[in-house]
Amino acid sequence: MSIEKDFILIIKHHTGIINSICNTYFPKPDDFKDARQDVILQLWRSFPTFRGASKVSTWIYKVALNTVMPLCLGKANTGNSGAKSHNITTANYDMVTLGGLMFGCN
């Protein structure tokens, strides 16, 4: 199986963790979507270095929390979502494949 397919399966299986953390800190739908996108992007970036020393769910929880907390602090300091825009078109993966996951569309 390819790395992209492995990643998609893991994200689909653990989407509840991502949604729960994002919704806890960003209950507004637009902010939630931005945070979820940032979390999935960060998970994708760190996926090749995941060694399996912990459960996948623990790794996802830690990455999600470490991604959302600075966004939450940015919102408190600036009055907006604090989410940064990413140039995801330059990433080394197929946006058609991952696009549905990035924006919460299954």
C-alpha positions, 0 to 999 in steps of 0.5 A: 500500500502507498503512503498516501493510502495508509495515511488516508486509512489512518485519518478516516479511522481516527477522525473522531479524535481530530474532530473532538479536539478541533471542536473543543477549541473551535466550536464555530464551524469555520474555525473548526474547519480551519483547525481541522485542516491545519491538524491534518496537514501537520499529521501528513507532514509528520507521518513519514517520521512516525516510528510507531513507538506509541499508538497511532491514536496517541500520536494523532492526539498529540499532534492535534493538540500541539497544532490546535493550541497555538491556533487557539492562543492566536485567536485569543490574541488577535480576535480571529481564528489565528489559523495560518494559510498554507500553500498546500499546492506545493506539498508532495502529495495528491490533492485530489486524493487528500482534498476531501480529508483536508476540508472535511468532505468524505 
